[in-house]
């Protein structure tokens, strides 16, 4: 199985602290290197289950080759909420569900090259998200299945302990790769 390595170096600042009149602790400049290993997934292990906490679907091997097709293609994350919950739950609770799903999708695919680009410090202040809505649980589950069949990596967030599917968030993708899956959905208002 092939793998790619991405590394980043971070420098720690020089800090001097005085704990008592005589001893002095010094922290010197040092370099810490982190290596992120990313496995290329095969067709046999394209999806992974996280049990009752929701489903993470990984289809990164299918989309990595096409991720740099258009250099001006905006990278974005889709977040899909349920309209029935928006109408019946407090707004803050529904927003929280979207936040949970978004963070879980980012973390689940943290070693993906497009996710690394999306979360890069140079791009962190210009993230793009599109928040859409479906009518209810049935449409949410159908969309998750459609994304799974289409090879789109995503997280289906399940609210616990009730085990209610509340939100879907994709990993970051170039818009041209995923927009067709969401074109029939309404913007969440």
C-alpha positions as CSV (number, residue, x, y, z in Angstrom):
1,X,0.0,0.0,0.0
2,X,1.4,3.3,-1.0
3,X,1.6,6.3,1.3
4,X,2.5,10.0,1.0
5,X,4.3,12.0,3.7
6,X,3.6,15.6,4.5
7,X,5.8,17.3,7.2
8,X,5.7,20.6,8.9
9,X,8.2,22.3,11.1
10,X,7.3,24.6,14.0
11,X,9.6,26.8,16.1
12,X,9.1,27.4,19.7
13,X,9.8,30.9,21.0
14,X,12.5,31.6,23.5
15,X,10.9,31.9,26.9
16,X,12.6,32.6,30.2
17,X,10.7,32.3,33.5
18,X,11.8,33.0,37.0
19,X,10.2,30.5,39.4
20,X,12.1,31.6,42.6
21,X,14.9,34.0,43.4
22,X,17.7,31.6,42.5
23,X,16.7,28.9,39.9
24,X,16.0,30.0,36.4
25,X,14.3,27.8,33.8
26,X,15.1,28.4,30.1
27,X,13.3,27.0,27.1
28,X,15.5,27.2,24.0
29,X,14.5,27.4,20.4
30,X,13.9,24.0,19.0
31,X,12.3,22.6,16.0
32,X,9.6,20.0,16.2
33,X,8.7,18.1,13.1
34,X,5.4,16.3,12.6
35,X,5.0,13.7,9.9
36,X,1.5,13.1,8.7
37,X,1.2,9.7,7.0
38,X,-1.8,9.3,4.7
39,X,-2.7,5.9,3.3
40,X,-4.1,5.5,-0.2
41,X,-7.3,3.6,0.3
42,X,-8.3,0.8,-1.9
43,X,-11.8,-0.2,-3.1
44,X,-12.0,-2.8,-0.4
45,X,-11.6,-0.4,2.5
46,X,-13.2,2.8,1.1
47,X,-15.6,3.1,3.9
48,X,-15.2,2.8,7.6
49,X,-17.8,2.7,10.3
50,X,-17.6,4.5,13.6
51,X,-20.5,2.5,15.1
52,X,-23.4,4.2,16.7
53,X,-21.8,7.6,16.8
54,X,-22.4,8.1,13.1
55,X,-20.9,7.1,9.8
56,X,-17.7,8.3,8.3
57,X,-17.4,7.5,4.6
58,X,-13.9,7.8,3.1
59,X,-13.5,8.0,-0.6
60,X,-10.2,9.9,-0.8
61,X,-8.5,7.7,-3.3
62,X,-11.1,8.3,-5.9
63,X,-10.9,12.1,-5.6
64,X,-7.3,12.9,-4.8
65,X,-6.2,12.6,-8.5
66,X,-8.8,15.1,-9.5
67,X,-8.4,17.6,-6.6
68,X,-6.0,19.8,-8.4
69,X,-7.8,19.9,-11.8
70,X,-8.7,23.5,-11.7
71,X,-6.4,25.7,-9.7
72,X,-9.0,28.5,-9.4
73,X,-11.7,26.0,-8.2
74,X,-12.7,27.1,-4.7
75,X,-12.4,24.4,-2.0
76,X,-15.4,24.2,0.3
77,X,-17.2,22.1,2.8
78,X,-20.9,21.3,2.5
79,X,-23.0,21.1,5.7
80,X,-26.6,19.9,5.4
81,X,-29.1,20.3,8.3
82,X,-32.6,19.0,8.8
83,X,-35.4,21.5,8.3
84,X,-37.8,19.7,10.7
85,X,-35.2,20.1,13.5
86,X,-34.7,23.7,12.6
87,X,-38.4,24.3,13.1
88,X,-38.7,22.3,16.3
89,X,-35.4,22.6,18.2
90,X,-33.8,25.7,19.6
91,X,-31.6,27.4,16.9
92,X,-28.5,27.0,18.9
93,X,-28.9,23.3,19.2
94,X,-29.3,22.9,15.4
95,X,-26.2,25.1,14.8
96,X,-24.3,23.0,17.3
97,X,-25.2,19.8,15.3
98,X,-23.7,21.4,12.2
99,X,-20.6,22.4,14.1
100,X,-20.2,18.8,15.4
101,X,-20.5,17.3,11.9
102,X,-18.1,19.9,10.4
103,X,-15.4,19.4,12.9
104,X,-15.8,15.6,12.8
105,X,-15.5,15.6,9.0
106,X,-12.4,17.7,9.1
107,X,-10.8,15.6,11.9
108,X,-11.8,12.3,10.2
109,X,-10.0,13.4,7.0
110,X,-7.3,15.5,8.6
111,X,-4.5,13.8,6.5
112,X,-6.3,14.3,3.2
113,X,-4.3,16.8,1.0
114,X,-7.4,18.9,0.2
115,X,-8.3,19.0,3.9
116,X,-4.7,20.1,4.7
117,X,-5.0,22.8,2.1
118,X,-8.3,23.9,3.5
119,X,-7.0,24.1,7.1
120,X,-3.6,25.6,6.1
121,X,-2.7,28.7,8.2
122,X,-2.5,30.7,5.0
123,X,-6.1,29.8,4.1
124,X,-7.7,29.5,7.6
125,X,-9.3,33.0,7.4
126,X,-10.9,32.3,4.0
127,X,-12.7,29.0,4.5
128,X,-15.8,28.4,2.4
129,X,-18.8,26.5,3.7
130,X,-22.2,26.0,2.1
131,X,-25.1,25.3,4.5
132,X,-28.1,23.6,3.0
133,X,-31.2,21.8,4.3
134,X,-33.2,18.7,3.7
135,X,-36.8,18.2,4.9
136,X,-36.3,15.4,7.4
137,X,-34.6,12.2,8.5
138,X,-35.5,10.2,5.4
139,X,-34.0,12.8,3.1
140,X,-30.9,13.0,5.3
141,X,-30.4,9.2,5.1
142,X,-31.0,9.2,1.3
143,X,-28.5,11.9,0.8
144,X,-25.9,10.1,2.9
145,X,-26.4,7.0,0.8
146,X,-26.2,9.0,-2.4
147,X,-22.9,10.5,-1.3
148,X,-21.6,7.1,-0.3
149,X,-22.4,5.6,-3.7
150,X,-20.9,8.7,-5.4
151,X,-17.6,8.3,-3.5
152,X,-18.0,11.5,-1.6
153,X,-16.3,11.4,1.8
154,X,-18.6,12.7,4.5
155,X,-19.7,12.5,8.2
156,X,-23.3,11.7,9.1
157,X,-23.6,13.2,12.6
158,X,-25.8,11.1,15.0
159,X,-27.0,12.9,18.1
160,X,-26.5,10.7,21.2
161,X,-28.0,9.1,23.2
162,X,-31.1,9.4,21.1
163,X,-29.2,8.1,17.9
164,X,-30.9,10.8,15.7
165,X,-29.2,11.6,12.4
166,X,-29.0,15.4,12.5
167,X,-26.5,16.6,10.0
168,X,-24.1,15.7,7.2
169,X,-20.8,17.4,6.5
170,X,-18.5,16.6,3.7
171,X,-14.7,16.8,3.9
172,X,-13.4,19.8,2.0
173,X,-13.6,19.4,-1.8
174,X,-13.1,21.5,-4.9
175,X,-16.6,22.8,-5.7
176,X,-16.6,21.3,-9.2
177,X,-16.3,17.7,-7.7
178,X,-19.3,17.8,-5.3
179,X,-21.7,20.6,-6.3
180,X,-23.8,18.2,-8.5
181,X,-24.7,16.2,-5.4
182,X,-26.2,19.2,-3.7
183,X,-27.8,21.2,-6.6
184,X,-31.4,20.2,-5.7
185,X,-31.1,21.3,-2.1
186,X,-32.1,24.6,-0.7
187,X,-29.8,27.0,1.1
188,X,-30.5,26.9,4.9
189,X,-32.3,30.1,5.9
